[in-house]
Structures are given as C-alpha cells and as structure tokens.
Amino acid sequence: MDLHDHAQRARLKRDLKADLRFADVLAGESLQFVTTWGLFSPRRIDDGTRLLLDYAEVATTDRCLDLGCGYGPIGLAFARKAPDGHCTLVDKDFVAVDYSRRNAELNGLGNVDCLLSNGFAQIAERRFDVIASNLPAKVGRELLYTYLLDAWDQLNPDGRLYVVTITGLRRFIEKGFKEVFGNYEKLKQGRDYTVALARRLRD
C-alpha cells in the first residue's frame, strides 16, 4: 500500500477507525460486541476473561460490579445471568465506558449501567453481591490493596469477589485476599491465568 497516495491513505484511515464486531458465547450466554482499536483484546474475548466467566457464580437477583469493564464482556454476561438483579460496569477509560454502554444496548440489557470511574471512586455508595475483575498484569501492591479494601467495604455480607490474573501473580493475589478478606480460594489455575475467590464473611 502506498501511503503517499491520498485515496489509499484515506481508505486505511477509514478502515482503522471502523468499529470491530463479533459474537461469542460466554458462560452459556450468547452476546454480541462492538469494539475498537485501543481497547483491551478488541477482536476476541481474551482467555482470562473467559476463564473467570466459567467459574464465577451469579444468582438471578445478584447486584454485580464489573471493575475495569473494557467493552463489557464480564458485566454483560453477569447481567444476562441476573435478569432480576443489576450490573454496574466501570472503567477509567471513557472509550471503554462508551463501548460497554453500546454493547448493553446491542444486547438488549436494561439492568445495566456503565460509568466512568477510577476504581470505586464514583460508586462509593453502591453495595454489591458480586464483584469481578480481570486485573492487569502490572497491578502494583498499592493499587491492588486499594481495590481489595474498597471491594470489602462495598460487598454485602456473604458477597463474593472474583479476580483473574496471570498465573505468575497468584501468590501476590492470595496474600492480598487473606490479609484483607481473611480467606482465599483458588478456583482454577491454568498455565497462563488463575481465577481466585474471596468472600466477605458475616461478622
């Protein structure tokens, strides 16, 4: 391709800015997605998200939070599983929030809201039965403990926190879960990713 050619340059620019679209089945739920370059895993559901959804349990009336939602696969799958509940999707990237909102509409999910928030900052008054996150590989101690402490505060008694991380971080996550929640359960350890669960125990 000759990018000195105005027509070819315009065509490439148009193609790169066009929405990406795909459909998938997540934890038994058929969903459609529209995404764009710059979001995490824009052409397919990443393996960590898929693994988390295979092991997370959501009741039909649960109030759920997808923390760092991207274009929304975790939160929208939860919303489909909890038709009598509600799912909040948050991300600090306004593009992610926009696409998660579009995907909620695309899939006809009315029990969802998608909000711009740095972690829990904009949703401090909300309480949840389930919180889930596909944590980034470079999460540091300070950010992890901020998330865990906020999650403990905002989970209802017996509420569940599900996290998927690269397997190399499993000991780090285990330590944080035990220190903040007093418990840790490894639901699945694969070669690349590990899914962990912590519960907010009743006082």
C-alpha positions in Angstrom: 0.0 0.0 0.0 1.3 3.4 -1.0 0.5 5.8 1.9 1.7 8.7 -0.2 -1.5 8.1 -2.3 -4.2 10.2 -0.8 -7.0 7.8 -1.7 -5.2 4.8 -0.2 -4.3 6.8 2.9 -8.0 7.9 3.4 -9.2 4.3 2.9 -6.7 3.0 5.5 -7.7 5.7 8.0 -11.4 4.9 7.5 -10.8 1.1 7.9 -8.8 1.6 11.1 -11.5 3.8 12.6 -14.3 1.5 11.7 -15.9 -0.5 14.6 -14.9 -4.1 15.0 -17.8 -6.6 15.5 -18.0 -10.2 16.7 -20.3 -12.5 18.6 -19.4 -15.1 21.3 -20.9 -17.4 23.9 -19.7 -16.6 27.4 -20.7 -19.0 30.3 -23.6 -20.2 28.2 -24.8 -16.7 27.3 -24.8 -15.6 23.6 -23.6 -12.0 23.3 -22.7 -9.6 20.5 -19.9 -7.0 20.8 -18.8 -3.9 19.0 -15.3 -2.7 19.8 -12.5 -0.6 18.6 -8.7 -0.5 18.4 -7.2 0.7 21.7 -9.4 -1.3 23.9 -8.1 -4.5 25.5 -8.5 -7.6 23.3 -10.8 -5.8 20.7 -11.1 -8.7 18.2 -12.0 -11.6 20.6 -12.7 -12.4 24.2 -9.4 -12.9 26.0 -8.6 -16.2 27.7 -8.5 -14.7 31.2 -12.0 -13.2 30.9 -13.4 -16.4 29.5 -11.8 -18.5 32.4 -13.3 -16.1 35.0 -16.7 -16.4 33.5 -16.5 -20.2 33.5 -16.0 -20.2 37.3 -17.9 -17.2 38.6 -21.3 -17.9 40.1 -24.1 -15.3 39.7 -27.6 -15.7 41.1 -30.6 -14.3 39.2 -31.1 -11.4 41.7 -27.5 -10.5 42.3 -26.2 -6.9 42.2 -22.9 -7.1 40.4 -19.9 -4.9 39.6 -17.5 -5.3 36.7 -14.4 -3.4 37.7 -12.3 -2.3 34.8 -15.0 -3.4 32.3 -13.4 -2.6 29.0 -16.1 -3.1 26.4 -18.1 -5.1 28.9 -17.9 -8.9 28.4 -17.9 -9.8 32.1 -20.5 -7.3 33.2 -22.9 -8.1 30.3 -22.6 -11.8 30.9 -23.4 -11.2 34.5 -26.4 -9.0 33.6 -27.7 -11.8 31.4 -27.4 -14.3 34.3 -29.1 -11.9 36.8 -32.2 -10.7 35.0 -33.8 -9.7 38.3 -30.6 -8.1 39.6 -28.4 -5.3 38.3 -24.9 -4.9 37.0 -22.7 -1.8 37.2 -19.8 -1.6 34.8 -17.0 0.9 35.5 -13.7 1.8 33.8 -11.4 4.8 33.9 -11.2 4.9 30.1 -14.1 6.9 28.6 -13.9 4.9 25.4 -14.4 1.7 27.2 -17.4 3.0 29.0 -18.9 4.2 25.8 -18.5 0.8 24.1 -19.7 -1.1 27.1 -22.8 1.1 27.0 -23.3 0.5 23.3 -22.9 -3.3 23.9 -25.5 -3.3 26.7 -27.9 -1.6 24.2 -26.9 -4.0 21.4 -27.7 -7.0 23.6 -31.0 -5.5 24.9 -29.8 -5.5 28.5 -31.7 -2.9 30.6 -30.4 -4.0 34.0 -27.0 -2.4 33.4 -25.4 1.0 33.9 -21.9 1.9 32.6 -20.0 4.6 34.4 -16.6 6.4 34.2 -14.8 5.8 37.5 -11.3 5.4 38.7 -11.8 2.2 40.6 -14.7 2.6 43.1 -14.4 6.4 43.3 -17.7 7.3 41.6 -19.7 4.4 43.1 -18.8 4.6 46.7 -22.5 4.5 47.8 -23.3 1.2 46.0 -23.3 -2.2 47.5 -22.8 -5.5 45.6 -23.3 -9.2 45.9 -20.6 -10.0 43.3 -17.6 -8.0 42.2 -15.4 -9.3 39.4 -12.2 -8.0 37.7 -9.7 -9.1 35.1 -6.8 -7.4 36.8 -3.9 -6.1 34.6 -0.6 -7.9 34.7 1.2 -4.9 36.0 -1.1 -4.2 39.0 1.1 -3.0 41.9 0.7 -3.5 45.6 -0.8 -0.1 46.2 -3.5 -0.4 43.5 -4.3 -4.0 44.4 -4.9 -3.2 48.1 -6.9 -0.1 47.2 -9.2 -2.3 45.1 -9.4 -5.0 47.8 -10.2 -2.6 50.6 -12.9 -0.9 48.6 -14.3 -4.2 47.5 -14.6 -5.4 51.1 -16.4 -2.2 52.1 -18.9 -2.4 49.2 -19.7 -6.1 49.2 -22.8 -7.2 51.1 -22.3 -9.9 53.8 -21.5 -13.2 52.0 -20.6 -11.2 48.9 -18.1 -12.6 46.5 -15.0 -11.1 44.8 -13.7 -12.9 41.7 -10.4 -12.0 40.2 -8.5 -13.4 37.2 -4.8 -12.6 36.8 -1.8 -14.1 35.1 -0.7 -17.2 37.0 2.6 -15.6 37.9 0.7 -13.2 40.3 -1.3 -15.9 42.1 0.8 -15.8 45.3 0.6 -12.0 45.3 -3.2 -12.2 45.0 -3.5 -14.9 47.6 -1.6 -12.8 50.1 -3.8 -9.7 49.5 -7.0 -11.7 49.7 -6.0 -13.3 53.0 -4.9 -10.0 54.5 -8.0 -8.1 53.6 -10.7 -10.7 53.5 -9.3 -13.4 55.7 -9.9 -16.0 53.1 -8.8 -17.1 49.6 -10.0 -19.9 47.3 -8.2 -20.8 44.1 -11.0 -21.8 41.7 -8.8 -22.6 38.7 -5.1 -22.4 38.0 -4.2 -22.8 34.3 -0.8 -22.3 32.7 -1.5 -18.7 31.9 -4.3 -17.5 34.2 -5.6 -18.2 37.7 -9.1 -17.4 38.9 -9.4 -16.6 42.7 -12.4 -16.0 45.0 -12.7 -14.1 48.3 -15.8 -13.8 50.4 -16.9 -11.1 52.7 -17.7 -13.2 55.7 -20.5 -12.2 58.1 -19.3 -10.5 61.3 
